[in-house]
Amino acid sequence: MLIIGLAGLDLTSAERDWITAESVCGVILFARNFQSREQVQRLVTEIRALRPGPFVLCVDQEGGPVQRFREGFSRLPALLRLGERYAIDPAQALALAEQHAWLMASEILALGIDLSFAPVADLGRGNRAIGERAFHDDPAVVAGFTAAYVRGMRRAGMAATLKHFPGHGSVLEDTHFDAAVDPRAWELIEREDLYPFRAGQAAGAEAVMMAHVSYPQVAAEPAGYSPRWIREILQSTMGFGGVVFSDDIGMAAAESAGGVKARIDAHLDAGCDIVLVCAPALVVESIRAVAGRAPISNERLALLLAKPAMRWETLIASADWNAASAAIDPLNSA
C-alpha cells in the first residue's frame, strides 16, 4: 500500500530491497530520477525486472511547472494556457485539453510507466502550489476541462487521477511547506470545488488524490486522513469506487498527524488505498510502519495499470502524435 520515491538515476542496493517489499506497490519518479529518455527507460526496465507482477510506476507529468521529464519529450504547456484559450474559443480549448492529455499520457506509457497523476481539478484561485497548474477559476469551466482531460488520458490507455480532493485551489498556503485551512462552509465547497471532481468521476476517472487541507466546517482533520471526506462524502455520497491516494506524507501539512507511522496509519484507516512516500529518507520507516497490514489487492491495483501502449519509435511516427504535437506546441508561446 506504499508508493515510494527513489534517490537518483540508478537503483541502490537498498532501493532494490525496498522495491521487493510486499508492502510497496509502486514507485514514483521525479526530475532527480531523469537524465534522458534512454536512462529513465533503463531504470524502468530494471524496476520491472525486480517486480514482474502488478506494480505501479508513476510520475507527475502535468505540463508547465510540473513536468518531470523534459529533454526528449514534448513540451507541455501549463493547464492555465488552455483556460486562457477558452475565453477565445471554448470548443477548441476543450478539444486541445483532450489532445494535451493524450499526448502526455501516450509519451509516458511508451516508457512503460503506468500513471501520470493528472488532471489537476482544483480551481485556479491563487493557491501558491497550484497556480498555473489549474485550468481556470470558474467551476463549470474547470469541470468541462477535467472531463475532457480524463477522456484524453483514457483514450491513450492511462488511468486518470483527479487531484487534489476536495479542492486545493481556494486556500493560499502551499501544503509542501505550510498547514492549510479552508474555512468555507460545506455548501460553498460542495457547489464549487466538488463540481470538477464530479465531472471527472462521470468521465470515468479511476483514482483520486486527496488534499492535505483542513476544512473545519466539514471535518476536524485534514481531508487526506478524514473518514468524513473519504468514506462518507467521496465514497458513500458521491459513489466513487476507484483508488484513493494520499498526497505525499513528507509534505509539511501532513505532519499534523504525527510521526511517519501515525501519518500512514491515519491515512489508511481513513480510507486511502495507497500512501505516497516520496522522500527516500522516509521509506525504511514507512515499510516498518505498515508491517502486518494487508497490501492492496491485485484487483484494486489493476485499475491503475496501463493498457498496452505503442513503443516510442512507433508513437512519434504516428499521425496522432504529430497532430497532437502540432496542436499543443503553439500554446507554449501563448
C-alpha positions as CSV (number, residue, x, y, z in Angstrom):
1,M,0.0,0.0,0.0
2,L,3.0,2.3,-0.4
3,I,4.3,4.1,-3.4
4,I,7.9,5.2,-2.8
5,G,10.4,7.6,-4.2
6,L,14.0,6.9,-5.2
7,A,17.1,9.0,-4.7
8,G,18.7,9.2,-8.1
9,L,19.4,8.0,-11.6
10,D,20.3,4.4,-10.7
11,L,19.0,2.0,-8.1
12,T,21.0,1.5,-5.0
13,S,21.1,-1.9,-3.3
14,A,18.8,-0.6,-0.5
15,E,16.3,0.6,-3.1
16,R,16.2,-2.8,-4.7
17,D,15.3,-4.3,-1.4
18,W,12.5,-1.7,-0.9
19,I,11.0,-2.4,-4.3
20,T,10.7,-6.1,-3.5
21,A,9.0,-5.5,-0.1
22,E,5.4,-6.8,-0.1
23,S,4.0,-3.5,1.3
24,V,5.5,-1.5,-1.7
25,C,3.1,-1.5,-4.6
26,G,4.8,1.1,-6.8
27,V,7.5,3.8,-7.4
28,I,7.1,7.5,-8.2
29,L,9.7,9.1,-10.4
30,F,10.8,12.7,-10.2
31,A,13.2,15.0,-12.1
32,R,16.0,13.7,-9.8
33,N,15.5,10.3,-11.4
34,F,15.7,11.7,-15.0
35,Q,18.7,12.4,-17.2
36,S,17.5,11.3,-20.6
37,R,14.7,9.2,-22.1
38,E,17.2,6.3,-22.6
39,Q,18.3,6.4,-19.0
40,V,14.8,6.5,-17.5
41,Q,13.8,3.7,-19.8
42,R,16.7,1.6,-18.4
43,L,15.6,2.5,-14.8
44,V,12.0,1.4,-15.6
45,T,13.2,-1.9,-17.1
46,E,15.3,-2.6,-14.0
47,I,12.4,-1.9,-11.7
48,R,10.1,-4.1,-13.7
49,A,12.6,-6.9,-13.6
50,L,12.6,-6.7,-9.7
51,R,8.7,-6.7,-9.6
52,P,7.3,-8.5,-12.6
53,G,3.8,-8.8,-11.1
54,P,1.2,-5.9,-10.7
55,F,3.4,-2.9,-9.8
56,V,2.6,0.7,-10.5
57,L,5.2,3.1,-11.9
58,C,4.1,6.7,-11.8
59,V,5.2,10.3,-12.3
60,D,3.8,13.9,-12.3
61,Q,3.9,14.9,-15.9
62,E,1.2,17.7,-15.9
63,G,3.0,20.2,-18.1
64,G,4.0,23.7,-17.3
65,P,5.9,24.0,-14.0
66,V,5.3,20.3,-13.2
67,Q,6.8,18.2,-15.9
68,R,9.4,15.8,-14.5
69,F,10.7,14.5,-17.9
70,R,11.6,17.3,-20.3
71,E,14.5,16.7,-22.6
72,G,13.4,14.4,-25.4
73,F,9.7,14.8,-24.6
74,S,7.0,17.1,-25.9
75,R,7.0,20.4,-24.1
76,L,3.6,20.5,-22.4
77,P,2.1,23.9,-21.7
78,A,0.6,24.6,-18.3
79,L,-3.1,23.9,-18.0
80,L,-3.8,27.6,-17.5
81,R,-2.9,28.2,-21.2
82,L,-5.9,26.0,-22.1
83,G,-8.1,28.1,-19.8
84,E,-6.9,31.3,-21.5
85,R,-7.8,29.8,-24.9
86,Y,-11.3,29.0,-23.5
87,A,-12.0,32.8,-23.5
88,I,-11.4,32.9,-27.3
89,D,-12.9,29.6,-28.4
90,P,-14.4,27.2,-25.8
91,A,-14.9,24.3,-28.1
92,Q,-11.3,24.4,-29.4
93,A,-9.9,24.8,-25.9
94,L,-11.7,21.7,-24.7
95,A,-10.5,19.7,-27.8
96,L,-7.0,20.9,-27.1
97,A,-7.3,19.7,-23.5
98,E,-8.1,16.2,-24.7
99,Q,-5.1,16.3,-27.1
100,H,-2.8,17.6,-24.4
101,A,-3.9,14.6,-22.2
102,W,-3.5,12.1,-25.0
103,L,0.0,13.4,-25.9
104,M,1.2,13.5,-22.3
105,A,-0.2,10.0,-21.5
106,S,1.0,8.4,-24.7
107,E,4.6,9.5,-24.2
108,I,4.6,8.3,-20.6
109,L,3.1,5.0,-21.5
110,A,5.7,4.5,-24.2
111,L,8.3,4.3,-21.5
112,G,6.5,1.5,-19.6
113,I,5.2,3.9,-16.9
114,D,1.6,3.3,-15.9
115,L,0.4,6.6,-14.5
116,S,0.9,10.3,-14.5
117,F,-1.0,11.9,-11.6
118,A,-3.4,14.1,-13.6
119,P,-5.6,16.0,-14.1
120,V,-5.5,18.9,-11.6
121,A,-9.2,19.5,-10.9
122,D,-8.5,22.4,-8.4
123,L,-9.9,25.8,-9.1
124,G,-7.4,28.4,-10.1
125,R,-7.9,30.9,-7.3
126,G,-4.4,31.9,-6.3
127,N,-3.0,28.9,-4.3
128,R,0.7,29.1,-4.2
129,A,1.2,25.4,-5.0
130,I,-1.4,25.3,-7.8
131,G,-1.0,28.5,-9.7
132,E,-1.0,27.9,-13.5
133,R,-1.4,24.2,-12.9
134,A,-5.2,24.9,-12.7
135,F,-7.3,25.3,-15.8
136,H,-9.5,28.2,-14.7
137,D,-11.2,29.8,-11.7
138,D,-14.8,29.0,-12.8
139,P,-16.0,25.7,-11.5
140,A,-18.1,25.0,-14.6
141,V,-15.2,25.6,-16.9
142,V,-12.8,23.5,-14.8
143,A,-15.4,20.7,-14.9
144,G,-15.5,20.8,-18.7
145,F,-11.8,20.7,-18.9
146,T,-11.5,17.9,-16.3
147,A,-13.9,15.7,-18.2
148,A,-12.0,16.4,-21.5
149,Y,-8.7,15.6,-19.9
150,V,-9.9,12.4,-18.4
151,R,-11.2,11.3,-21.8
152,G,-7.9,12.0,-23.5
153,M,-5.9,10.1,-20.9
154,R,-8.2,7.1,-21.0
155,R,-8.1,7.2,-24.9
156,A,-4.3,6.8,-24.6
157,G,-4.8,3.8,-22.2
158,M,-3.9,5.6,-18.9
159,A,-6.0,5.8,-15.8
160,A,-6.9,9.3,-14.6
161,T,-6.3,10.6,-11.1
162,L,-8.3,13.6,-10.0
163,K,-6.4,15.9,-7.7
164,H,-6.5,17.3,-5.0
165,F,-9.8,16.3,-3.5
166,P,-11.9,18.1,-2.4
167,G,-10.2,21.1,-3.8
168,H,-6.9,22.8,-3.1
169,G,-7.4,26.0,-5.1
170,S,-9.2,28.2,-2.7
171,V,-6.6,28.5,0.0
172,L,-3.4,30.4,-0.3
173,E,-0.9,28.1,1.5
174,D,1.3,25.6,-0.2
175,T,1.0,22.4,1.7
176,H,4.5,21.3,0.8
177,F,5.7,23.9,3.4
178,D,2.7,25.0,5.5
179,A,-0.5,23.8,7.1
180,A,-3.6,25.0,5.1
181,V,-7.0,25.7,6.4
182,D,-10.1,26.5,4.2
183,P,-12.8,28.0,6.5
184,R,-15.6,28.0,3.9
185,A,-18.9,26.3,4.5
186,W,-19.8,22.9,3.1
187,E,-22.5,24.3,0.9
188,L,-20.0,26.5,-1.0
189,I,-17.3,23.8,-1.2
190,E,-19.9,21.3,-2.5
191,R,-21.3,23.7,-5.1
192,E,-18.0,25.0,-6.4
193,D,-14.9,22.8,-5.6
194,L,-16.6,19.4,-6.0
195,Y,-18.1,20.3,-9.3
196,P,-15.0,19.4,-11.4
197,F,-14.5,16.2,-9.4
198,R,-18.0,15.0,-10.1
199,A,-17.4,15.8,-13.8
200,G,-14.1,13.8,-13.8
201,Q,-15.8,10.9,-12.0
202,A,-18.6,10.9,-14.6
203,A,-16.0,10.8,-17.3
204,G,-14.5,7.6,-15.8
205,A,-11.6,8.7,-13.7
206,E,-10.1,5.6,-11.9
207,A,-8.5,7.4,-9.0
208,V,-8.5,10.4,-6.7
209,M,-5.6,12.0,-4.8
210,M,-6.5,13.7,-1.5
211,A,-5.5,17.2,-0.4
212,H,-3.5,17.9,2.8
213,V,-6.0,20.8,3.5
214,S,-8.3,21.2,6.5
215,Y,-11.9,22.2,6.0
216,P,-13.0,22.8,9.7
217,Q,-16.7,23.5,8.7
218,V,-16.8,19.9,7.3
219,A,-14.3,17.8,9.4
220,A,-11.8,18.5,12.1
221,E,-8.8,16.7,10.5
222,P,-7.3,17.4,7.0
223,A,-9.1,15.8,4.1
224,G,-6.3,13.3,3.4
225,Y,-6.9,11.4,6.6
226,S,-10.5,12.3,7.2
227,P,-13.1,9.4,7.3
228,R,-15.8,12.0,6.7
229,W,-14.2,13.3,3.5
230,I,-13.1,9.9,2.2
231,R,-15.7,7.3,3.4
232,E,-18.8,9.5,3.8
233,I,-18.5,12.1,1.1
234,L,-16.3,10.7,-1.6
235,Q,-17.2,7.1,-1.4
236,S,-20.7,7.0,0.1
237,T,-22.3,10.3,-1.0
238,M,-20.5,10.6,-4.4
239,G,-20.4,6.9,-5.0
240,F,-16.7,6.9,-6.0
241,G,-15.4,3.3,-6.2
242,G,-11.9,3.9,-7.6
243,V,-8.5,4.1,-5.9
244,V,-7.8,6.7,-3.3
245,F,-4.3,8.1,-3.0
246,S,-2.9,10.2,-0.2
247,D,-0.7,13.1,-1.2
248,D,2.9,12.8,-0.2
249,I,3.2,12.2,3.6
250,G,6.5,14.0,3.6
251,M,4.9,17.4,3.0
252,A,4.7,19.8,5.9
253,A,0.9,19.8,6.1
254,A,0.9,16.0,6.7
255,E,2.9,16.4,9.9
256,S,-0.3,17.3,11.8
257,A,-1.0,13.6,12.1
258,G,2.3,13.0,13.9
259,G,5.3,10.9,13.0
260,V,5.7,8.7,10.0
261,K,3.8,5.7,11.4
262,A,1.0,7.9,12.7
263,R,0.6,9.6,9.3
264,I,0.4,6.4,7.4
265,D,-2.0,4.8,9.9
266,A,-4.2,7.9,9.8
267,H,-4.4,7.9,6.0
268,L,-5.0,4.1,5.6
269,D,-7.5,4.0,8.5
270,A,-9.5,6.9,7.0
271,G,-9.9,5.1,3.6
272,C,-6.8,5.8,1.5
273,D,-5.8,2.7,-0.5
274,I,-2.3,3.9,-1.3
275,V,0.1,6.2,0.6
276,L,2.7,8.2,-1.2
277,V,6.2,8.3,0.4
278,C,8.1,10.4,-2.0
279,A,11.2,11.2,0.2
280,P,13.6,8.2,0.2
281,A,14.7,9.2,3.7
282,L,11.2,8.1,5.0
283,V,10.9,4.8,3.1
284,V,12.5,2.4,5.6
285,E,10.4,3.8,8.5
286,S,7.3,3.6,6.3
287,I,7.9,0.0,5.4
288,R,8.3,-0.9,9.1
289,A,5.2,1.1,9.9
290,V,2.9,-1.0,7.8
291,A,4.2,-4.4,8.9
292,G,1.2,-6.7,9.5
293,R,-1.2,-4.7,7.3
294,A,-2.7,-6.4,4.3
295,P,-1.4,-4.9,1.0
296,I,-3.8,-3.5,-1.6
297,S,-5.3,-6.3,-3.7
298,N,-4.2,-7.0,-7.2
299,E,-7.8,-6.3,-8.4
300,R,-7.6,-2.8,-7.0
301,L,-4.1,-2.3,-8.3
302,A,-5.2,-3.4,-11.7
303,L,-7.4,-0.3,-12.0
304,L,-4.2,1.8,-12.3
305,L,-2.2,-0.4,-14.7
306,A,-1.6,0.9,-18.2
307,K,-3.3,-0.6,-21.2
308,P,-0.9,-1.9,-24.0
309,A,1.0,1.1,-25.4
310,M,2.9,2.0,-28.5
311,R,6.7,1.8,-28.4
312,W,8.4,5.2,-28.6
313,E,9.5,5.0,-32.2
314,T,6.0,3.9,-33.3
315,L,4.4,6.7,-31.3
316,I,6.4,9.6,-32.7
317,A,5.9,8.3,-36.2
318,S,2.1,8.1,-35.8
319,A,-0.3,10.6,-37.3
320,D,-2.0,11.1,-34.0
321,W,1.2,12.1,-32.2
322,N,2.2,14.6,-35.0
323,A,-1.3,16.1,-35.0
324,A,-1.4,16.5,-31.2
325,S,2.1,17.9,-31.1
326,A,1.3,20.5,-33.8
327,A,-1.9,21.5,-32.0
328,I,-0.4,21.8,-28.5
329,D,3.0,23.4,-29.1
330,P,1.7,26.9,-30.0
331,L,0.2,27.1,-26.5
332,N,3.8,27.2,-25.1
333,S,4.3,30.7,-26.6
334,A,0.8,31.9,-25.8
